[in-house]
Amino acid sequence: MNYIQSLAPVIRHSSFVIITSLLVCSLLFAACSPMIKVVNVESLVPAKYPVAYSDKSIAILNALHINNFDKSVSSTDSLLTNMVAEGLKQELEASDIFWDYDIPVYNLTLVCNENQCDELWDTDYMDSIAEQTASTLLIIIDSVRIGRPQQSISRHANYLNPYLNLYGNVFSAKVSVLVEALFRYYDFEQQQYIVNYAASDTIVWETIAYEAAEAIAKLPESNALDTLAAQQLGKLMAKATLPQWSAELRHYYGFSGANGNAATAFAEKNNWEQAMYYWGQIAMKSTGKTTAYAAFNMALGAEMLGDYQLAIDWLILAKNTANLPGTNSYIKRLQQRINDKNLIQQQLED
């Protein structure tokens, strides 16, 4: 057991003598309270539609529907489906799993009757496609639909640079496109679909300029909106099948004095173990709210080092000592991170 882990139970079970704050601190609370400092935290969020990609050879298939009556296929649908596939391919290949893997993309021609494509549900047929493409996981993109672009322009008070003598208005231009598609994941080894998902999202572009015409001119060209939106949907679907990093804000309390200054200096350098050493010194040698502040900081350090349960232990100490604002919500968030960590591990193993 290292120093930091052994320190938590010592403080938790110690008897602290709560002394009355000095009158000057009561009158000048802001001057005596530690300064709040904000830091970014990256948390890994479980996949919305988890797919076990490990040890799989993958192929992406663009489903092109041919009408059984007139044998026609829409060239627009073909283009949009290919753009969704391109976005999906790019995002998957950018992940740690496929960083050195070139995912092939094929066209899958389906003869359909009134949008009913029986071949998709024929396991023998799908198995034959998997064998032809030397794949154990087929990702089929089907029924891509793009809505009509919606454009708007609005005027705001100038907020781009309030320190310059630039008064007046600025304009924001926005265009949004609704895009939909069906994503089907066929597992050759299981001989079944493991994911069937109707993805839908509104892709938005927004620009800001001093003139309305300039803001509109910065938007993507109208003839490119459909393909850009389709490609973006493919990227979003790829992200939905993989754990994703998400940025969050945390705060800690900055102390004066040698220990406090040293802790802050190490925290600003992301050296959390050293920062925790000095915060631990403050917690051991202090009482009341100062101990609670230091314990709160220790929780942040433990979270940054990946020990979420130790972080919760420190927050419980902070709560029992002075019940600082935000402590309960922080405990709940750490409990969620523990659950997420276990779920992600399960998703990767499955």
C-alpha positions as CSV (number, residue, x, y, z in Angstrom):
1,M,0.0,0.0,0.0
2,N,1.5,3.3,-1.0
3,Y,1.6,6.6,0.9
4,I,-1.4,8.1,-0.7
5,Q,-3.7,5.0,-0.2
6,S,-2.6,4.7,3.4
7,L,-3.2,8.3,4.1
8,A,-7.0,8.3,3.3
9,P,-8.1,5.9,6.1
10,V,-5.8,7.6,8.6
11,I,-7.4,10.9,8.1
12,R,-10.9,9.4,7.8
13,H,-10.7,7.9,11.2
14,S,-8.8,10.6,12.9
15,S,-10.5,12.9,15.4
16,F,-10.4,16.4,14.2
17,V,-10.8,19.3,16.6
18,I,-13.1,21.9,14.8
19,I,-12.0,25.3,15.9
20,T,-13.9,28.5,15.4
21,S,-12.8,30.5,12.4
22,L,-11.1,33.8,13.1
23,L,-13.4,36.8,13.0
24,V,-11.4,38.3,10.2
25,C,-12.1,35.2,8.1
26,S,-15.8,35.5,8.8
27,L,-15.8,39.1,7.6
28,L,-13.5,38.5,4.7
29,F,-14.5,35.0,3.7
30,A,-13.5,35.4,0.1
31,A,-10.0,36.5,1.1
32,C,-9.5,33.4,3.3
33,S,-11.1,30.8,1.0
34,P,-8.8,28.9,-1.4
35,M,-8.9,30.0,-5.0
36,I,-10.9,27.7,-7.3
37,K,-9.0,26.4,-10.3
38,V,-10.6,24.6,-13.2
39,V,-9.1,21.6,-15.1
40,N,-10.2,19.4,-18.0
41,V,-10.8,15.7,-17.5
42,E,-11.0,13.1,-20.3
43,S,-13.5,10.3,-19.6
44,L,-14.1,7.2,-21.7
45,V,-17.8,6.7,-22.4
46,P,-19.2,3.2,-23.4
47,A,-20.3,2.6,-26.9
48,K,-24.0,3.2,-27.6
49,Y,-24.2,0.2,-30.0
50,P,-21.1,-1.9,-29.0
51,V,-19.5,-4.0,-31.7
52,A,-16.6,-6.4,-30.8
53,Y,-14.3,-5.5,-33.7
54,S,-11.3,-7.3,-32.3
55,D,-10.1,-10.3,-34.4
56,K,-12.7,-9.5,-37.1
57,S,-12.0,-9.0,-40.8
58,I,-14.4,-6.3,-41.9
59,A,-16.0,-5.3,-45.2
60,I,-18.4,-2.4,-45.8
61,L,-21.3,-3.0,-48.2
62,N,-23.3,-0.3,-50.0
63,A,-26.8,-1.8,-50.5
64,L,-28.0,-0.7,-53.9
65,H,-31.7,-1.5,-54.4
66,I,-32.7,-2.6,-57.9
67,N,-36.5,-2.4,-58.6
68,N,-37.6,-5.9,-59.7
69,F,-40.2,-4.3,-62.0
70,D,-38.0,-2.0,-64.1
71,K,-34.5,-3.0,-63.0
72,S,-33.7,0.7,-62.1
73,V,-31.4,2.0,-59.4
74,S,-31.1,5.6,-58.3
75,S,-27.7,7.1,-59.0
76,T,-28.3,9.7,-56.2
77,D,-28.9,6.9,-53.7
78,S,-25.8,5.2,-54.8
79,L,-23.7,8.4,-54.3
80,L,-25.1,9.1,-50.9
81,T,-24.6,5.5,-49.8
82,N,-21.0,5.6,-50.9
83,M,-20.5,8.8,-48.9
84,V,-21.9,7.2,-45.7
85,A,-19.6,4.3,-46.3
86,E,-16.6,6.6,-46.8
87,G,-17.4,8.4,-43.5
88,L,-17.8,5.1,-41.6
89,K,-14.5,3.8,-43.1
90,Q,-12.5,6.9,-42.2
91,E,-13.7,7.0,-38.6
92,L,-13.1,3.3,-38.0
93,E,-9.6,3.4,-39.6
94,A,-8.8,6.4,-37.4
95,S,-9.5,4.3,-34.2
96,D,-6.8,2.4,-32.3
97,I,-8.4,-0.9,-33.5
98,F,-8.0,-0.3,-37.2
99,W,-5.1,2.1,-37.4
100,D,-3.1,-0.2,-39.8
101,Y,-6.1,-1.8,-41.5
102,D,-7.6,-0.8,-44.9
103,I,-11.3,-1.6,-44.7
104,P,-12.6,-2.6,-48.1
105,V,-15.9,-1.1,-49.5
106,Y,-18.1,-3.0,-52.0
107,N,-21.4,-2.4,-53.7
108,L,-24.1,-5.0,-52.8
109,T,-26.8,-5.1,-55.5
110,L,-30.2,-6.3,-54.1
111,V,-33.2,-7.0,-56.2
112,C,-36.2,-5.8,-54.2
113,N,-39.9,-5.9,-54.4
114,E,-41.6,-2.8,-53.0
115,N,-38.5,-2.2,-50.8
116,Q,-38.6,-5.7,-49.5
117,C,-35.1,-7.3,-50.1
118,D,-35.4,-10.9,-49.1
119,E,-31.7,-11.6,-49.9
120,L,-30.7,-9.5,-46.8
121,W,-32.4,-12.1,-44.6
122,D,-31.1,-15.2,-46.3
123,T,-28.2,-16.4,-44.1
124,D,-26.8,-18.6,-46.9
125,Y,-26.7,-15.6,-49.2
126,M,-25.0,-13.4,-46.6
127,D,-22.6,-16.2,-45.7
128,S,-21.6,-16.4,-49.4
129,I,-21.0,-12.6,-49.5
130,A,-18.8,-12.9,-46.4
131,E,-16.8,-15.7,-48.0
132,Q,-16.4,-13.8,-51.3
133,T,-15.1,-10.7,-49.4
134,A,-13.0,-12.8,-47.0
135,S,-14.8,-11.1,-44.1
136,T,-16.2,-12.2,-40.8
137,L,-18.1,-9.0,-40.2
138,L,-20.2,-7.3,-42.9
139,I,-21.4,-3.7,-42.3
140,I,-24.3,-3.0,-44.7
141,I,-25.4,0.5,-45.3
142,D,-29.0,0.7,-46.5
143,S,-31.8,3.2,-47.4
144,V,-29.9,6.5,-47.1
145,R,-32.3,9.5,-47.1
146,I,-31.4,13.2,-47.0
147,G,-33.9,15.9,-46.0
148,R,-34.2,19.4,-47.5
149,P,-31.5,21.8,-46.2
150,Q,-32.8,24.4,-43.7
151,Q,-31.0,27.8,-43.8
152,S,-31.3,30.7,-41.4
153,I,-29.5,34.0,-40.7
154,S,-29.6,35.9,-37.4
155,R,-28.1,39.1,-36.0
156,H,-26.3,39.4,-32.7
157,A,-24.6,42.1,-30.6
158,N,-20.9,42.1,-31.4
159,Y,-19.2,39.6,-29.1
160,L,-16.2,38.5,-31.3
161,N,-13.8,40.9,-29.6
162,P,-15.3,43.2,-27.0
163,Y,-11.8,44.7,-26.3
164,L,-11.6,46.3,-29.7
165,N,-13.5,49.3,-30.9
166,L,-15.8,47.2,-33.1
167,Y,-19.3,48.1,-32.2
168,G,-22.5,47.1,-34.0
169,N,-23.7,43.7,-35.0
170,V,-22.4,40.3,-36.1
171,F,-24.3,37.8,-38.2
172,S,-24.5,34.0,-37.8
173,A,-25.6,31.9,-40.7
174,K,-26.7,28.3,-40.1
175,V,-27.7,25.4,-42.4
176,S,-28.9,22.0,-41.2
177,V,-29.6,18.8,-43.1
178,L,-31.5,15.8,-41.7
179,V,-29.9,12.5,-42.8
180,E,-31.0,8.9,-42.2
181,A,-29.7,5.5,-43.0
182,L,-30.0,1.8,-41.9
183,F,-26.9,0.1,-40.6
184,R,-26.8,-3.7,-40.4
185,Y,-23.9,-5.6,-38.9
186,Y,-23.8,-9.3,-40.0
187,D,-21.5,-11.6,-38.0
188,F,-20.4,-14.5,-40.2
189,E,-19.4,-16.7,-37.3
190,Q,-22.7,-16.3,-35.5
191,Q,-24.6,-16.3,-38.8
192,Q,-26.9,-13.5,-37.6
193,Y,-27.2,-9.7,-37.5
194,I,-25.8,-8.4,-34.3
195,V,-26.7,-4.7,-34.9
196,N,-29.8,-3.3,-36.8
197,Y,-29.9,0.4,-36.3
198,A,-31.9,3.2,-38.0
199,A,-29.5,6.1,-37.6
200,S,-30.8,9.6,-37.9
201,D,-29.1,12.9,-37.2
202,T,-29.3,16.6,-38.1
203,I,-26.0,17.8,-39.4
204,V,-25.4,21.5,-38.7
205,W,-22.9,24.0,-40.1
206,E,-22.7,27.5,-38.6
207,T,-20.6,30.5,-39.5
208,I,-20.1,34.1,-38.0
209,A,-19.2,37.3,-39.8
210,Y,-19.7,41.0,-39.7
211,E,-21.8,41.0,-42.8
212,A,-24.8,38.7,-43.5
213,A,-23.6,37.9,-47.0
214,E,-20.2,37.0,-45.8
215,A,-21.6,34.6,-43.1
216,I,-23.7,32.9,-45.8
217,A,-20.8,32.6,-48.2
218,K,-18.8,30.7,-45.6
219,L,-21.3,27.9,-45.5
220,P,-20.7,24.8,-47.6
221,E,-22.0,25.1,-51.1
222,S,-25.6,23.8,-51.5
223,N,-24.7,21.1,-54.0
224,A,-22.2,19.6,-51.5
225,L,-24.5,19.6,-48.5
226,D,-26.0,16.2,-49.2
227,T,-22.7,14.4,-49.6
228,L,-21.1,16.1,-46.6
229,A,-24.1,15.2,-44.4
230,A,-24.0,11.6,-45.6
231,Q,-20.3,11.3,-44.8
232,Q,-20.8,12.9,-41.4
233,L,-23.6,10.3,-40.6
234,G,-21.2,7.5,-41.4
235,K,-18.6,9.0,-39.0
236,L,-21.2,9.3,-36.2
237,M,-22.3,5.7,-36.6
238,A,-18.8,4.5,-36.4
239,K,-18.3,6.5,-33.1
240,A,-21.6,5.0,-31.7
241,T,-20.1,1.5,-32.0
242,L,-16.8,2.4,-30.2
243,P,-16.0,3.8,-26.7
244,Q,-15.4,7.5,-27.0
245,W,-13.4,10.1,-25.0
246,S,-15.5,12.9,-23.6
247,A,-14.2,16.1,-22.1
248,E,-15.5,17.2,-18.7
249,L,-14.6,20.0,-16.3
250,R,-13.4,19.6,-12.8
251,H,-12.2,22.0,-10.2
252,Y,-9.8,22.0,-7.3
253,Y,-8.8,24.5,-4.5
254,G,-5.6,26.4,-4.7
255,F,-3.8,27.0,-1.3
256,S,-1.2,29.6,-0.3
257,G,1.9,28.6,1.6
258,A,4.8,26.3,0.6
259,N,2.7,23.0,0.4
260,G,-0.2,24.8,-1.4
261,N,2.1,26.4,-4.0
262,A,4.0,23.2,-4.6
263,A,0.7,21.3,-5.1
264,T,-0.6,23.8,-7.5
265,A,2.6,23.8,-9.5
266,F,2.6,20.1,-9.9
267,A,-1.2,20.0,-10.7
268,E,-0.6,22.5,-13.5
269,K,2.0,20.2,-14.9
270,N,-0.4,17.2,-14.6
271,N,1.9,15.6,-12.1
272,W,-0.9,14.4,-9.9
273,E,1.0,12.0,-7.7
274,Q,3.3,14.8,-6.5
275,A,0.4,17.2,-6.2
276,M,-1.4,14.7,-4.0
277,Y,1.6,14.4,-1.7
278,Y,1.4,18.1,-0.9
279,W,-2.4,18.2,-0.6
280,G,-2.0,15.2,1.7
281,Q,0.3,17.3,3.9
282,I,-2.2,20.1,4.1
283,A,-5.0,17.6,5.0
284,M,-3.0,16.0,7.8
285,K,-1.9,19.3,9.3
286,S,-5.3,21.2,9.0
287,T,-8.8,21.1,10.4
288,G,-12.3,21.9,9.3
289,K,-12.9,23.3,5.9
290,T,-9.2,23.4,5.0
291,T,-9.1,19.6,5.5
292,A,-12.2,19.3,3.4
293,Y,-10.7,21.4,0.6
294,A,-7.5,19.3,0.6
295,A,-9.5,16.0,0.6
296,F,-11.5,17.3,-2.3
297,N,-8.3,17.9,-4.2
298,M,-7.0,14.5,-3.3
299,A,-10.1,13.1,-4.9
300,L,-9.3,14.9,-8.2
301,G,-5.7,13.6,-8.1
302,A,-6.9,10.0,-7.5
303,E,-9.4,10.3,-10.4
304,M,-6.6,11.6,-12.7
305,L,-4.6,8.6,-11.7
306,G,-7.5,6.3,-12.5
307,D,-8.3,5.2,-9.0
308,Y,-12.0,6.1,-8.8
309,Q,-12.7,4.3,-5.6
310,L,-9.9,6.0,-3.8
311,A,-11.3,9.3,-5.1
312,I,-14.7,8.5,-3.7
313,D,-13.1,7.7,-0.3
314,W,-11.5,11.1,-0.2
315,L,-14.8,12.8,-1.2
316,I,-16.6,11.0,1.6
317,L,-14.0,12.5,4.0
318,A,-14.5,15.9,2.5
319,K,-18.3,15.5,2.8
320,N,-18.1,14.4,6.4
321,T,-15.8,17.2,7.3
322,A,-17.4,20.2,5.7
323,N,-19.8,19.0,3.0
324,L,-18.4,21.3,0.3
325,P,-20.7,22.2,-2.7
326,G,-20.6,19.7,-5.5
327,T,-19.3,16.9,-3.4
328,N,-22.4,14.7,-3.8
329,S,-22.6,15.1,-7.6
330,Y,-18.9,14.4,-7.9
331,I,-19.3,11.1,-6.0
332,K,-22.2,10.1,-8.3
333,R,-20.1,10.9,-11.4
334,L,-17.2,8.8,-10.1
335,Q,-19.6,5.9,-9.4
336,Q,-20.8,6.3,-13.0
337,R,-17.2,6.2,-14.2
338,I,-16.6,2.9,-12.3
339,N,-19.7,1.5,-14.0
340,D,-18.6,2.8,-17.4
341,K,-15.2,1.3,-17.0
342,N,-16.7,-2.2,-16.2
343,L,-19.1,-1.9,-19.1
344,I,-16.4,-0.9,-21.5
345,Q,-14.3,-3.9,-20.5
346,Q,-17.3,-6.1,-21.0
347,Q,-18.0,-4.6,-24.4
348,L,-14.4,-5.1,-25.5
349,E,-14.3,-8.7,-24.3
350,D,-17.7,-9.6,-25.9
